[in-house]
Amino acid sequence: MSDTARNKLIVALDLPGYDEARHLVDTLGDTVGFYKVGLELLFADGLDLVRELKNEGKRVFLDMKFLDIGNTVERAVATAANLGVDFLTIHGHDSKTLKAAARGRAGSPLKLLAVTVLTSLDEADLLEQGIASSPADLVLRRARLAADAGADGVIASGLEAADVRKAAPPGFLIVTPGIRLPGGESGDQTRITTPEAAIRAGADHLVVGRPINAAADPVNAAHAFLEHIARAG
Protein backbone atom coordinates (compact mmCIF):
# COMPACT_ATOMS: atom_id res chain seq x y z
CA MET A 1 0.00 0.00 0.00
CA SER A 2 1.33 3.46 -0.89
CA ASP A 3 2.55 5.86 1.77
CA THR A 4 0.10 8.42 0.38
CA ALA A 5 -2.91 6.26 1.23
CA ARG A 6 -1.40 5.25 4.57
CA ASN A 7 -0.87 8.89 5.55
CA LYS A 8 -4.52 9.70 4.89
CA LEU A 9 -5.89 7.05 7.28
CA ILE A 10 -6.17 7.94 10.97
CA VAL A 11 -7.31 5.10 13.21
CA ALA A 12 -9.24 6.21 16.28
CA LEU A 13 -8.12 4.53 19.48
CA ASP A 14 -11.56 4.94 21.01
CA LEU A 15 -11.02 2.12 23.47
CA PRO A 16 -11.58 1.82 27.23
CA GLY A 17 -7.99 1.37 28.36
CA TYR A 18 -4.30 1.45 27.63
CA ASP A 19 -3.96 -2.33 27.26
CA GLU A 20 -6.65 -2.57 24.58
CA ALA A 21 -5.21 0.38 22.67
CA ARG A 22 -1.64 -0.89 22.92
CA HIS A 23 -2.75 -4.30 21.67
CA LEU A 24 -4.50 -2.77 18.66
CA VAL A 25 -1.46 -0.67 17.75
CA ASP A 26 0.81 -3.71 18.03
CA THR A 27 -1.61 -5.78 15.94
CA LEU A 28 -1.80 -3.20 13.19
CA GLY A 29 1.97 -2.77 13.15
CA ASP A 30 3.25 -0.97 10.05
CA THR A 31 -0.18 -1.06 8.40
CA VAL A 32 -1.19 2.15 10.20
CA GLY A 33 1.02 5.11 10.97
CA PHE A 34 -1.44 7.69 12.31
CA TYR A 35 -3.64 7.38 15.42
CA LYS A 36 -6.26 9.48 17.18
CA VAL A 37 -6.37 9.57 20.97
CA GLY A 38 -9.53 11.05 22.46
CA LEU A 39 -11.20 11.68 25.77
CA GLU A 40 -12.08 8.06 26.55
CA LEU A 41 -8.50 6.83 26.37
CA LEU A 42 -6.95 9.99 27.78
CA PHE A 43 -8.19 9.14 31.27
CA ALA A 44 -6.89 5.58 31.02
CA ASP A 45 -3.16 6.25 30.63
CA GLY A 46 -3.73 7.67 27.16
CA LEU A 47 -0.95 10.22 27.47
CA ASP A 48 1.53 7.43 28.20
CA LEU A 49 0.48 5.81 24.94
CA VAL A 50 0.78 9.13 23.11
CA ARG A 51 4.41 9.41 24.21
CA GLU A 52 5.08 5.81 23.19
CA LEU A 53 3.53 6.32 19.76
CA LYS A 54 5.64 9.40 19.11
CA ASN A 55 8.79 7.57 20.22
CA GLU A 56 7.88 4.80 17.76
CA GLY A 57 7.64 7.26 14.88
CA LYS A 58 3.85 7.30 14.65
CA ARG A 59 1.80 10.42 14.04
CA VAL A 60 -0.72 11.35 16.75
CA PHE A 61 -3.96 13.30 16.61
CA LEU A 62 -4.99 14.43 20.10
CA ASP A 63 -8.76 14.91 19.97
CA MET A 64 -9.45 17.12 22.97
CA LYS A 65 -12.05 19.51 21.50
CA PHE A 66 -10.95 22.35 23.78
CA LEU A 67 -13.53 25.02 24.57
CA ASP A 68 -12.94 27.35 27.52
CA ILE A 69 -11.84 30.86 28.36
CA GLY A 70 -8.95 32.08 26.24
CA ASN A 71 -6.26 31.86 28.91
CA THR A 72 -7.11 28.23 29.69
CA VAL A 73 -7.21 27.23 26.03
CA GLU A 74 -3.92 28.96 25.29
CA ARG A 75 -2.09 27.20 28.12
CA ALA A 76 -3.68 23.82 27.41
CA VAL A 77 -2.66 24.01 23.76
CA ALA A 78 0.88 24.97 24.75
CA THR A 79 1.05 21.89 26.98
CA ALA A 80 -0.24 19.68 24.16
CA ALA A 81 2.33 21.16 21.78
CA ASN A 82 5.09 20.17 24.19
CA LEU A 83 3.98 16.54 23.83
CA GLY A 84 4.97 16.67 20.19
CA VAL A 85 1.57 15.60 18.86
CA ASP A 86 0.73 16.37 15.24
CA PHE A 87 -2.95 17.40 15.33
CA LEU A 88 -5.10 18.89 18.10
CA THR A 89 -8.80 19.79 18.06
CA ILE A 90 -10.51 22.82 19.50
CA HIS A 91 -14.16 23.71 19.07
CA GLY A 92 -14.63 26.22 16.26
CA HIS A 93 -17.52 28.13 17.80
CA ASP A 94 -15.85 31.53 18.18
CA SER A 95 -12.73 33.45 17.19
CA LYS A 96 -11.64 34.08 20.81
CA THR A 97 -11.14 30.36 21.41
CA LEU A 98 -9.47 29.81 18.04
CA LYS A 99 -7.09 32.75 18.40
CA ALA A 100 -6.14 31.66 21.92
CA ALA A 101 -5.31 28.21 20.58
CA ALA A 102 -3.17 29.75 17.85
CA ARG A 103 -1.24 31.71 20.45
CA GLY A 104 -0.74 28.59 22.52
CA ARG A 105 0.88 26.58 19.73
CA ALA A 106 3.07 29.44 18.52
CA GLY A 107 6.48 28.24 17.38
CA SER A 108 5.52 24.57 17.27
CA PRO A 109 4.61 22.40 14.25
CA LEU A 110 1.32 21.40 15.88
CA LYS A 111 -1.66 21.64 13.52
CA LEU A 112 -4.86 23.07 15.01
CA LEU A 113 -8.14 21.66 13.73
CA ALA A 114 -11.42 23.41 14.47
CA VAL A 115 -14.40 21.15 15.10
CA THR A 116 -17.24 22.52 13.00
CA VAL A 117 -20.33 20.33 13.55
CA LEU A 118 -20.08 16.84 15.03
CA THR A 119 -20.95 14.13 12.52
CA SER A 120 -23.48 12.72 15.01
CA LEU A 121 -25.61 15.88 14.75
CA ASP A 122 -28.29 16.76 12.23
CA GLU A 123 -30.45 19.82 11.66
CA ALA A 124 -32.90 18.86 14.43
CA ASP A 125 -30.03 18.62 16.91
CA LEU A 126 -28.80 22.06 15.94
CA LEU A 127 -32.28 23.49 16.35
CA GLU A 128 -32.40 21.98 19.84
CA GLN A 129 -29.25 23.98 20.58
CA GLY A 130 -30.95 27.15 19.38
CA ILE A 131 -29.11 27.21 16.04
CA ALA A 132 -31.44 27.83 13.10
CA SER A 133 -29.03 26.64 10.44
CA SER A 134 -28.39 23.53 8.41
CA PRO A 135 -25.25 21.53 9.25
CA ALA A 136 -23.83 22.40 5.82
CA ASP A 137 -24.25 26.15 6.31
CA LEU A 138 -22.89 26.06 9.85
CA VAL A 139 -19.86 23.98 8.86
CA LEU A 140 -18.97 26.42 6.11
CA ARG A 141 -19.40 29.45 8.36
CA ARG A 142 -17.24 27.92 11.07
CA ALA A 143 -14.61 26.80 8.55
CA ARG A 144 -14.24 30.39 7.33
CA LEU A 145 -14.03 31.59 10.94
CA ALA A 146 -11.33 29.01 11.68
CA ALA A 147 -9.25 29.99 8.67
CA ASP A 148 -9.48 33.69 9.56
CA ALA A 149 -8.50 32.99 13.18
CA GLY A 150 -5.34 31.07 12.29
CA ALA A 151 -6.42 27.42 12.52
CA ASP A 152 -4.76 24.98 10.14
CA GLY A 153 -7.91 23.11 9.22
CA VAL A 154 -11.24 21.72 10.31
CA ILE A 155 -13.04 18.57 11.28
CA ALA A 156 -15.95 18.25 8.86
CA SER A 157 -18.00 15.43 7.42
CA GLY A 158 -17.51 14.31 3.85
CA LEU A 159 -20.89 15.82 3.01
CA GLU A 160 -19.47 19.31 3.56
CA ALA A 161 -15.88 18.75 2.45
CA ALA A 162 -16.37 19.98 -1.12
CA ASP A 163 -17.87 23.31 -0.03
CA VAL A 164 -15.15 23.80 2.58
CA ARG A 165 -12.45 23.02 0.02
CA LYS A 166 -13.84 25.63 -2.38
CA ALA A 167 -13.96 28.31 0.32
CA ALA A 168 -10.75 27.49 2.19
CA PRO A 169 -7.30 28.93 1.54
CA PRO A 170 -4.57 26.74 -0.03
CA GLY A 171 -3.19 24.11 2.33
CA PHE A 172 -6.18 24.23 4.67
CA LEU A 173 -6.67 20.74 6.13
CA ILE A 174 -9.97 18.87 6.07
CA VAL A 175 -10.10 15.90 8.42
CA THR A 176 -13.21 13.78 8.04
CA PRO A 177 -14.75 11.36 10.56
CA GLY A 178 -17.92 9.35 10.00
CA ILE A 179 -16.26 7.19 7.34
CA ARG A 180 -17.84 3.88 6.44
CA LEU A 181 -17.24 1.37 3.65
CA PRO A 182 -20.18 0.93 1.26
CA GLY A 183 -22.90 -0.92 3.14
CA GLY A 184 -21.24 -0.39 6.53
CA GLU A 185 -23.31 0.30 9.64
CA SER A 186 -23.60 3.98 10.59
CA GLY A 187 -23.71 3.41 14.36
CA ASP A 188 -24.28 6.72 16.13
CA GLN A 189 -23.05 8.76 13.18
CA THR A 190 -25.59 10.73 11.17
CA ARG A 191 -23.62 12.39 8.37
CA ILE A 192 -21.48 9.58 6.99
CA THR A 193 -19.62 9.07 3.71
CA THR A 194 -17.45 6.44 2.05
CA PRO A 195 -13.66 6.86 1.80
CA GLU A 196 -13.83 7.52 -1.95
CA ALA A 197 -16.56 10.16 -1.60
CA ALA A 198 -14.74 12.00 1.19
CA ILE A 199 -11.36 12.03 -0.57
CA ARG A 200 -12.85 13.13 -3.88
CA ALA A 201 -14.74 15.90 -2.08
CA GLY A 202 -11.47 17.28 -0.76
CA ALA A 203 -10.72 15.53 2.55
CA ASP A 204 -7.02 15.23 3.42
CA HIS A 205 -7.36 12.64 6.19
CA LEU A 206 -10.06 10.15 7.17
CA VAL A 207 -10.72 9.14 10.77
CA VAL A 208 -11.95 5.56 11.18
CA GLY A 209 -12.86 4.09 14.56
CA ARG A 210 -15.12 1.11 15.17
CA PRO A 211 -14.96 -0.36 11.65
CA ILE A 212 -11.27 -1.04 12.42
CA ASN A 213 -10.85 -1.02 16.20
CA ALA A 214 -13.85 -3.31 16.76
CA ALA A 215 -13.24 -5.55 13.75
CA ALA A 216 -12.58 -9.26 14.19
CA ASP A 217 -9.51 -8.77 11.99
CA PRO A 218 -8.30 -5.17 12.38
CA VAL A 219 -5.43 -5.60 9.90
CA ASN A 220 -7.75 -6.82 7.17
CA ALA A 221 -10.21 -4.03 7.97
CA ALA A 222 -7.47 -1.39 7.80
CA HIS A 223 -6.29 -2.76 4.45
CA ALA A 224 -9.84 -2.53 3.12
CA PHE A 225 -10.00 1.16 3.99
CA LEU A 226 -6.54 1.79 2.55
CA GLU A 227 -7.57 0.15 -0.72
CA HIS A 228 -10.65 2.38 -0.97
CA ILE A 229 -8.54 5.45 -0.17
CA ALA A 230 -6.03 4.48 -2.87
CA ARG A 231 -8.82 4.12 -5.43
CA ALA A 232 -9.90 7.70 -4.79
CA GLY A 233 -6.48 8.91 -5.92
DOKOLFI-228537 format. One record per residue (C-alpha): residue in one letter; y, x, z. Coordinates in steps of 0.25 Angstrom, whole numbers, plus 5000, padded with zeros to 4 digits. Layout:
// residues N
<r><residu>A</residu><py>Y</py><px>X</px><pz>Z</pz></r>
...
***
This chain:
// residues 233
<r><residu>M</residu><py>5000</py><px>5000</px><pz>5000</pz></r>
<r><residu>S</residu><py>5014</py><px>5005</px><pz>4996</pz></r>
<r><residu>D</residu><py>5023</py><px>5010</px><pz>5007</pz></r>
<r><residu>T</residu><py>5034</py><px>5000</px><pz>5002</pz></r>
<r><residu>A</residu><py>5025</py><px>4988</px><pz>5005</pz></r>
<r><residu>R</residu><py>5021</py><px>4994</px><pz>5018</pz></r>
<r><residu>N</residu><py>5036</py><px>4997</px><pz>5022</pz></r>
<r><residu>K</residu><py>5039</py><px>4982</px><pz>5020</pz></r>
<r><residu>L</residu><py>5028</py><px>4976</px><pz>5029</pz></r>
<r><residu>I</residu><py>5032</py><px>4975</px><pz>5044</pz></r>
<r><residu>V</residu><py>5020</py><px>4971</px><pz>5053</pz></r>
<r><residu>A</residu><py>5025</py><px>4963</px><pz>5065</pz></r>
<r><residu>L</residu><py>5018</py><px>4968</px><pz>5078</pz></r>
<r><residu>D</residu><py>5020</py><px>4954</px><pz>5084</pz></r>
<r><residu>L</residu><py>5008</py><px>4956</px><pz>5094</pz></r>
<r><residu>P</residu><py>5007</py><px>4954</px><pz>5109</pz></r>
<r><residu>G</residu><py>5005</py><px>4968</px><pz>5113</pz></r>
<r><residu>Y</residu><py>5006</py><px>4983</px><pz>5111</pz></r>
<r><residu>D</residu><py>4991</py><px>4984</px><pz>5109</pz></r>
<r><residu>E</residu><py>4990</py><px>4973</px><pz>5098</pz></r>
<r><residu>A</residu><py>5002</py><px>4979</px><pz>5091</pz></r>
<r><residu>R</residu><py>4996</py><px>4993</px><pz>5092</pz></r>
<r><residu>H</residu><py>4983</py><px>4989</px><pz>5087</pz></r>
<r><residu>L</residu><py>4989</py><px>4982</px><pz>5075</pz></r>
<r><residu>V</residu><py>4997</py><px>4994</px><pz>5071</pz></r>
<r><residu>D</residu><py>4985</py><px>5003</px><pz>5072</pz></r>
<r><residu>T</residu><py>4977</py><px>4994</px><pz>5064</pz></r>
<r><residu>L</residu><py>4987</py><px>4993</px><pz>5053</pz></r>
<r><residu>G</residu><py>4989</py><px>5008</px><pz>5053</pz></r>
<r><residu>D</residu><py>4996</py><px>5013</px><pz>5040</pz></r>
<r><residu>T</residu><py>4996</py><px>4999</px><pz>5034</pz></r>
<r><residu>V</residu><py>5009</py><px>4995</px><pz>5041</pz></r>
<r><residu>G</residu><py>5020</py><px>5004</px><pz>5044</pz></r>
<r><residu>F</residu><py>5031</py><px>4994</px><pz>5049</pz></r>
<r><residu>Y</residu><py>5030</py><px>4985</px><pz>5062</pz></r>
<r><residu>K</residu><py>5038</py><px>4975</px><pz>5069</pz></r>
<r><residu>V</residu><py>5038</py><px>4975</px><pz>5084</pz></r>
<r><residu>G</residu><py>5044</py><px>4962</px><pz>5090</pz></r>
<r><residu>L</residu><py>5047</py><px>4955</px><pz>5103</pz></r>
<r><residu>E</residu><py>5032</py><px>4952</px><pz>5106</pz></r>
<r><residu>L</residu><py>5027</py><px>4966</px><pz>5105</pz></r>
<r><residu>L</residu><py>5040</py><px>4972</px><pz>5111</pz></r>
<r><residu>F</residu><py>5037</py><px>4967</px><pz>5125</pz></r>
<r><residu>A</residu><py>5022</py><px>4972</px><pz>5124</pz></r>
<r><residu>D</residu><py>5025</py><px>4987</px><pz>5123</pz></r>
<r><residu>G</residu><py>5031</py><px>4985</px><pz>5109</pz></r>
<r><residu>L</residu><py>5041</py><px>4996</px><pz>5110</pz></r>
<r><residu>D</residu><py>5030</py><px>5006</px><pz>5113</pz></r>
<r><residu>L</residu><py>5023</py><px>5002</px><pz>5100</pz></r>
<r><residu>V</residu><py>5037</py><px>5003</px><pz>5092</pz></r>
<r><residu>R</residu><py>5038</py><px>5018</px><pz>5097</pz></r>
<r><residu>E</residu><py>5023</py><px>5020</px><pz>5093</pz></r>
<r><residu>L</residu><py>5025</py><px>5014</px><pz>5079</pz></r>
<r><residu>K</residu><py>5038</py><px>5023</px><pz>5076</pz></r>
<r><residu>N</residu><py>5030</py><px>5035</px><pz>5081</pz></r>
<r><residu>E</residu><py>5019</py><px>5032</px><pz>5071</pz></r>
<r><residu>G</residu><py>5029</py><px>5031</px><pz>5060</pz></r>
<r><residu>K</residu><py>5029</py><px>5015</px><pz>5059</pz></r>
<r><residu>R</residu><py>5042</py><px>5007</px><pz>5056</pz></r>
<r><residu>V</residu><py>5045</py><px>4997</px><pz>5067</pz></r>
<r><residu>F</residu><py>5053</py><px>4984</px><pz>5066</pz></r>
<r><residu>L</residu><py>5058</py><px>4980</px><pz>5080</pz></r>
<r><residu>D</residu><py>5060</py><px>4965</px><pz>5080</pz></r>
<r><residu>M</residu><py>5068</py><px>4962</px><pz>5092</pz></r>
<r><residu>K</residu><py>5078</py><px>4952</px><pz>5086</pz></r>
<r><residu>F</residu><py>5089</py><px>4956</px><pz>5095</pz></r>
<r><residu>L</residu><py>5100</py><px>4946</px><pz>5098</pz></r>
<r><residu>D</residu><py>5109</py><px>4948</px><pz>5110</pz></r>
<r><residu>I</residu><py>5123</py><px>4953</px><pz>5113</pz></r>
<r><residu>G</residu><py>5128</py><px>4964</px><pz>5105</pz></r>
<r><residu>N</residu><py>5127</py><px>4975</px><pz>5116</pz></r>
<r><residu>T</residu><py>5113</py><px>4972</px><pz>5119</pz></r>
<r><residu>V</residu><py>5109</py><px>4971</px><pz>5104</pz></r>
<r><residu>E</residu><py>5116</py><px>4984</px><pz>5101</pz></r>
<r><residu>R</residu><py>5109</py><px>4992</px><pz>5112</pz></r>
<r><residu>A</residu><py>5095</py><px>4985</px><pz>5110</pz></r>
<r><residu>V</residu><py>5096</py><px>4989</px><pz>5095</pz></r>
<r><residu>A</residu><py>5100</py><px>5004</px><pz>5099</pz></r>
<r><residu>T</residu><py>5088</py><px>5004</px><pz>5108</pz></r>
<r><residu>A</residu><py>5079</py><px>4999</px><pz>5097</pz></r>
<r><residu>A</residu><py>5085</py><px>5009</px><pz>5087</pz></r>
<r><residu>N</residu><py>5081</py><px>5020</px><pz>5097</pz></r>
<r><residu>L</residu><py>5066</py><px>5016</px><pz>5095</pz></r>
<r><residu>G</residu><py>5067</py><px>5020</px><pz>5081</pz></r>
<r><residu>V</residu><py>5062</py><px>5006</px><pz>5075</pz></r>
<r><residu>D</residu><py>5065</py><px>5003</px><pz>5061</pz></r>
<r><residu>F</residu><py>5070</py><px>4988</px><pz>5061</pz></r>
<r><residu>L</residu><py>5076</py><px>4980</px><pz>5072</pz></r>
<r><residu>T</residu><py>5079</py><px>4965</px><pz>5072</pz></r>
<r><residu>I</residu><py>5091</py><px>4958</px><pz>5078</pz></r>
<r><residu>H</residu><py>5095</py><px>4943</px><pz>5076</pz></r>
<r><residu>G</residu><py>5105</py><px>4941</px><pz>5065</pz></r>
<r><residu>H</residu><py>5113</py><px>4930</px><pz>5071</pz></r>
<r><residu>D</residu><py>5126</py><px>4937</px><pz>5073</pz></r>
<r><residu>S</residu><py>5134</py><px>4949</px><pz>5069</pz></r>
<r><residu>K</residu><py>5136</py><px>4953</px><pz>5083</pz></r>
<r><residu>T</residu><py>5121</py><px>4955</px><pz>5086</pz></r>
<r><residu>L</residu><py>5119</py><px>4962</px><pz>5072</pz></r>
<r><residu>K</residu><py>5131</py><px>4972</px><pz>5074</pz></r>
<r><residu>A</residu><py>5127</py><px>4975</px><pz>5088</pz></r>
<r><residu>A</residu><py>5113</py><px>4979</px><pz>5082</pz></r>
<r><residu>A</residu><py>5119</py><px>4987</px><pz>5071</pz></r>
<r><residu>R</residu><py>5127</py><px>4995</px><pz>5082</pz></r>
<r><residu>G</residu><py>5114</py><px>4997</px><pz>5090</pz></r>
<r><residu>R</residu><py>5106</py><px>5004</px><pz>5079</pz></r>
<r><residu>A</residu><py>5118</py><px>5012</px><pz>5074</pz></r>
<r><residu>G</residu><py>5113</py><px>5026</px><pz>5070</pz></r>
<r><residu>S</residu><py>5098</py><px>5022</px><pz>5069</pz></r>
<r><residu>P</residu><py>5090</py><px>5018</px><pz>5057</pz></r>
<r><residu>L</residu><py>5086</py><px>5005</px><pz>5064</pz></r>
<r><residu>K</residu><py>5087</py><px>4993</px><pz>5054</pz></r>
<r><residu>L</residu><py>5092</py><px>4981</px><pz>5060</pz></r>
<r><residu>L</residu><py>5087</py><px>4967</px><pz>5055</pz></r>
<r><residu>A</residu><py>5094</py><px>4954</px><pz>5058</pz></r>
<r><residu>V</residu><py>5085</py><px>4942</px><pz>5060</pz></r>
<r><residu>T</residu><py>5090</py><px>4931</px><pz>5052</pz></r>
<r><residu>V</residu><py>5081</py><px>4919</px><pz>5054</pz></r>
<r><residu>L</residu><py>5067</py><px>4920</px><pz>5060</pz></r>
<r><residu>T</residu><py>5057</py><px>4916</px><pz>5050</pz></r>
<r><residu>S</residu><py>5051</py><px>4906</px><pz>5060</pz></r>
<r><residu>L</residu><py>5064</py><px>4898</px><pz>5059</pz></r>
<r><residu>D</residu><py>5067</py><px>4887</px><pz>5049</pz></r>
<r><residu>E</residu><py>5079</py><px>4878</px><pz>5047</pz></r>
<r><residu>A</residu><py>5075</py><px>4868</px><pz>5058</pz></r>
<r><residu>D</residu><py>5074</py><px>4880</px><pz>5068</pz></r>
<r><residu>L</residu><py>5088</py><px>4885</px><pz>5064</pz></r>
<r><residu>L</residu><py>5094</py><px>4871</px><pz>5065</pz></r>
<r><residu>E</residu><py>5088</py><px>4870</px><pz>5079</pz></r>
<r><residu>Q</residu><py>5096</py><px>4883</px><pz>5082</pz></r>
<r><residu>G</residu><py>5109</py><px>4876</px><pz>5078</pz></r>
<r><residu>I</residu><py>5109</py><px>4884</px><pz>5064</pz></r>
<r><residu>A</residu><py>5111</py><px>4874</px><pz>5052</pz></r>
<r><residu>S</residu><py>5107</py><px>4884</px><pz>5042</pz></r>
<r><residu>S</residu><py>5094</py><px>4886</px><pz>5034</pz></r>
<r><residu>P</residu><py>5086</py><px>4899</px><pz>5037</pz></r>
<r><residu>A</residu><py>5090</py><px>4905</px><pz>5023</pz></r>
<r><residu>D</residu><py>5105</py><px>4903</px><pz>5025</pz></r>
<r><residu>L</residu><py>5104</py><px>4908</px><pz>5039</pz></r>
<r><residu>V</residu><py>5096</py><px>4921</px><pz>5035</pz></r>
<r><residu>L</residu><py>5106</py><px>4924</px><pz>5024</pz></r>
<r><residu>R</residu><py>5118</py><px>4922</px><pz>5033</pz></r>
<r><residu>R</residu><py>5112</py><px>4931</px><pz>5044</pz></r>
<r><residu>A</residu><py>5107</py><px>4942</px><pz>5034</pz></r>
<r><residu>R</residu><py>5122</py><px>4943</px><pz>5029</pz></r>
<r><residu>L</residu><py>5126</py><px>4944</px><pz>5044</pz></r>
<r><residu>A</residu><py>5116</py><px>4955</px><pz>5047</pz></r>
<r><residu>A</residu><py>5120</py><px>4963</px><pz>5035</pz></r>
<r><residu>D</residu><py>5135</py><px>4962</px><pz>5038</pz></r>
<r><residu>A</residu><py>5132</py><px>4966</px><pz>5053</pz></r>
<r><residu>G</residu><py>5124</py><px>4979</px><pz>5049</pz></r>
<r><residu>A</residu><py>5110</py><px>4974</px><pz>5050</pz></r>
<r><residu>D</residu><py>5100</py><px>4981</px><pz>5041</pz></r>
<r><residu>G</residu><py>5092</py><px>4968</px><pz>5037</pz></r>
<r><residu>V</residu><py>5087</py><px>4955</px><pz>5041</pz></r>
<r><residu>I</residu><py>5074</py><px>4948</px><pz>5045</pz></r>
<r><residu>A</residu><py>5073</py><px>4936</px><pz>5035</pz></r>
<r><residu>S</residu><py>5062</py><px>4928</px><pz>5030</pz></r>
<r><residu>G</residu><py>5057</py><px>4930</px><pz>5015</pz></r>
<r><residu>L</residu><py>5063</py><px>4916</px><pz>5012</pz></r>
<r><residu>E</residu><py>5077</py><px>4922</px><pz>5014</pz></r>
<r><residu>A</residu><py>5075</py><px>4936</px><pz>5010</pz></r>
<r><residu>A</residu><py>5080</py><px>4935</px><pz>4996</pz></r>
<r><residu>D</residu><py>5093</py><px>4929</px><pz>5000</pz></r>
<r><residu>V</residu><py>5095</py><px>4939</px><pz>5010</pz></r>
<r><residu>R</residu><py>5092</py><px>4950</px><pz>5000</pz></r>
<r><residu>K</residu><py>5103</py><px>4945</px><pz>4990</pz></r>
<r><residu>A</residu><py>5113</py><px>4944</px><pz>5001</pz></r>
<r><residu>A</residu><py>5110</py><px>4957</px><pz>5009</pz></r>
<r><residu>P</residu><py>5116</py><px>4971</px><pz>5006</pz></r>
<r><residu>P</residu><py>5107</py><px>4982</px><pz>5000</pz></r>
<r><residu>G</residu><py>5096</py><px>4987</px><pz>5009</pz></r>
<r><residu>F</residu><py>5097</py><px>4975</px><pz>5019</pz></r>
<r><residu>L</residu><py>5083</py><px>4973</px><pz>5025</pz></r>
<r><residu>I</residu><py>5075</py><px>4960</px><pz>5024</pz></r>
<r><residu>V</residu><py>5064</py><px>4960</px><pz>5034</pz></r>
<r><residu>T</residu><py>5055</py><px>4947</px><pz>5032</pz></r>
<r><residu>P</residu><py>5045</py><px>4941</px><pz>5042</pz></r>
<r><residu>G</residu><py>5037</py><px>4928</px><pz>5040</pz></r>
<r><residu>I</residu><py>5029</py><px>4935</px><pz>5029</pz></r>
<r><residu>R</residu><py>5016</py><px>4929</px><pz>5026</pz></r>
<r><residu>L</residu><py>5005</py><px>4931</px><pz>5015</pz></r>
<r><residu>P</residu><py>5004</py><px>4919</px><pz>5005</pz></r>
<r><residu>G</residu><py>4996</py><px>4908</px><pz>5013</pz></r>
<r><residu>G</residu><py>4998</py><px>4915</px><pz>5026</pz></r>
<r><residu>E</residu><py>5001</py><px>4907</px><pz>5039</pz></r>
<r><residu>S</residu><py>5016</py><px>4906</px><pz>5042</pz></r>
<r><residu>G</residu><py>5014</py><px>4905</px><pz>5057</pz></r>
<r><residu>D</residu><py>5027</py><px>4903</px><pz>5065</pz></r>
<r><residu>Q</residu><py>5035</py><px>4908</px><pz>5053</pz></r>
<r><residu>T</residu><py>5043</py><px>4898</px><pz>5045</pz></r>
<r><residu>R</residu><py>5050</py><px>4906</px><pz>5033</pz></r>
<r><residu>I</residu><py>5038</py><px>4914</px><pz>5028</pz></r>
<r><residu>T</residu><py>5036</py><px>4922</px><pz>5015</pz></r>
<r><residu>T</residu><py>5026</py><px>4930</px><pz>5008</pz></r>
<r><residu>P</residu><py>5027</py><px>4945</px><pz>5007</pz></r>
<r><residu>E</residu><py>5030</py><px>4945</px><pz>4992</pz></r>
<r><residu>A</residu><py>5041</py><px>4934</px><pz>4994</pz></r>
<r><residu>A</residu><py>5048</py><px>4941</px><pz>5005</pz></r>
<r><residu>I</residu><py>5048</py><px>4955</px><pz>4998</pz></r>
<r><residu>R</residu><py>5053</py><px>4949</px><pz>4984</pz></r>
<r><residu>A</residu><py>5064</py><px>4941</px><pz>4992</pz></r>
<r><residu>G</residu><py>5069</py><px>4954</px><pz>4997</pz></r>
<r><residu>A</residu><py>5062</py><px>4957</px><pz>5010</pz></r>
<r><residu>D</residu><py>5061</py><px>4972</px><pz>5014</pz></r>
<r><residu>H</residu><py>5051</py><px>4971</px><pz>5025</pz></r>
<r><residu>L</residu><py>5041</py><px>4960</px><pz>5029</pz></r>
<r><residu>V</residu><py>5037</py><px>4957</px><pz>5043</pz></r>
<r><residu>V</residu><py>5022</py><px>4952</px><pz>5045</pz></r>
<r><residu>G</residu><py>5016</py><px>4949</px><pz>5058</pz></r>
<r><residu>R</residu><py>5004</py><px>4940</px><pz>5061</pz></r>
<r><residu>P</residu><py>4999</py><px>4940</px><pz>5047</pz></r>
<r><residu>I</residu><py>4996</py><px>4955</px><pz>5050</pz></r>
<r><residu>N</residu><py>4996</py><px>4957</px><pz>5065</pz></r>
<r><residu>A</residu><py>4987</py><px>4945</px><pz>5067</pz></r>
<r><residu>A</residu><py>4978</py><px>4947</px><pz>5055</pz></r>
<r><residu>A</residu><py>4963</py><px>4950</px><pz>5057</pz></r>
<r><residu>D</residu><py>4965</py><px>4962</px><pz>5048</pz></r>
<r><residu>P</residu><py>4979</py><px>4967</px><pz>5050</pz></r>
<r><residu>V</residu><py>4978</py><px>4978</px><pz>5040</pz></r>
<r><residu>N</residu><py>4973</py><px>4969</px><pz>5029</pz></r>
<r><residu>A</residu><py>4984</py><px>4959</px><pz>5032</pz></r>
<r><residu>A</residu><py>4994</py><px>4970</px><pz>5031</pz></r>
<r><residu>H</residu><py>4989</py><px>4975</px><pz>5018</pz></r>
<r><residu>A</residu><py>4990</py><px>4961</px><pz>5012</pz></r>
<r><residu>F</residu><py>5005</py><px>4960</px><pz>5016</pz></r>
<r><residu>L</residu><py>5007</py><px>4974</px><pz>5010</pz></r>
<r><residu>E</residu><py>5001</py><px>4970</px><pz>4997</pz></r>
<r><residu>H</residu><py>5010</py><px>4957</px><pz>4996</pz></r>
<r><residu>I</residu><py>5022</py><px>4966</px><pz>4999</pz></r>
<r><residu>A</residu><py>5018</py><px>4976</px><pz>4989</pz></r>
<r><residu>R</residu><py>5016</py><px>4965</px><pz>4978</pz></r>
<r><residu>A</residu><py>5031</py><px>4960</px><pz>4981</pz></r>
<r><residu>G</residu><py>5036</py><px>4974</px><pz>4976</pz></r>
***
